[in-house]
Amino acid sequence: MYACSKSLKNKQYGAVLIMVLLIVALVAGLGIKFAGDYQLGLARAEARWHGAQARAYLFSGEGAAIKFLATDDAAVDHRQELWAQPVPVELPDGMGQLLISLDDANAKFNLNRLAQIKGDFNNPGKSPEQRFTAAQLIFIRLLQALPNPQDPHAALVPSPEDATQILEAIVDWTDQDSDPSGASGAENDYYLGQPDPYQAANMPFRSVEELQMVRGVTPQIMQGLRPYVTVLDASEVLNLNTMPELLFRCINVNTDLSPLSESQAKSLTGEKPSAGFYANLADFNTSLSKVIGGQVQLEGEFAVATKYFWLTTVVQIGDQRRTGRSLLLRGSPSFKVVRREEGNL
């Protein structure tokens, strides 16, 4: 009887011990979970705080950039000027870093220059100078000059005829009528007949990416064009002092739809004044006449000064990295912000 009672007590003690161990394990597990949740909450709060700080700093450089650009000579802009140099900034108390850089938005071909057409645009029997505007001539040559990363010996757009077909479709994309241009224009009848139908914009370009929706602009052509085109107000033209060398190949006499050769372009850029930039269009025309043996009307499509600048700001605070772009318009009397873009890198 005594042995049986002792055995029962041992079992009870064992059950109590197991319950105590379970309770301890449960409390420990809850403690770990609560501690983990607390640490996660702190991390999230810190990330939100860093993110809020990063966003606050993101466009803080606009005022400084505008004040800096206000001191710049508006008559001539080139990449040897101070505005073209990136400016790194250490944030207070070792919080992080800020990188501010400016680029010339007028260094790329403005797609909205293509909308204006001449009366003979749809008449293939006319000469190039009668049929196309100066901007359209530049774009036709640009398409033929695009590098082909898959085959350097084969052009992405092999002929003026192929380039003209793409131009016709672009004109239809931006005009407000419903009549296809030339032999390869495209209006809603074409786009609504695609597997994923959509309508033509029938208005000026709002972004470069919109170009890939135009008939004839293949992914390869879009990839080739992207570094050389932009979207600005239709009045904006190229800055000779900041545009890439490839765009020099697009300058030729108005009777020739073909781009200059690479060697001609190198000769042309090699004719730059000793200062490294052109002070006026007449200086460039002098250089151009030495290369192609004739004069080209540059007024209206080229300039030596810039009206629009892209300000890019990159902020790094903790693990938070943000980037933002602001399009700055040089006005009279001061600059102003006309567009903002924000994202993560």
RATAGI-V386930 format. One record per run of one state. SS is the DSSP state (@ for helix, = for strand, . for the rest). FROM is the first residue (numbers start at 1). LEN is the number of residues. If there is no record, write none. Layout:
# RATAGI-V386930
SS FROM LEN
SS FROM LEN
This chain:
# RATAGI-V386930
. 1 1
@ 2 57
. 59 2
@ 61 10
. 71 11
@ 82 3
. 85 2
= 87 4
. 91 1
@ 92 3
. 95 1
= 96 9
@ 105 3
. 108 1
= 109 2
@ 111 4
. 115 13
@ 128 4
. 132 2
@ 134 12
. 146 14
@ 160 15
. 175 13
@ 188 4
. 192 16
@ 208 6
. 214 5
@ 219 8
. 227 2
= 229 2
. 231 7
= 238 2
. 240 5
@ 245 4
. 249 13
@ 262 9
. 271 10
@ 281 12
. 293 9
= 302 2
. 304 4
= 308 10
. 318 2
= 320 10
. 330 6
= 336 9
. 345 1
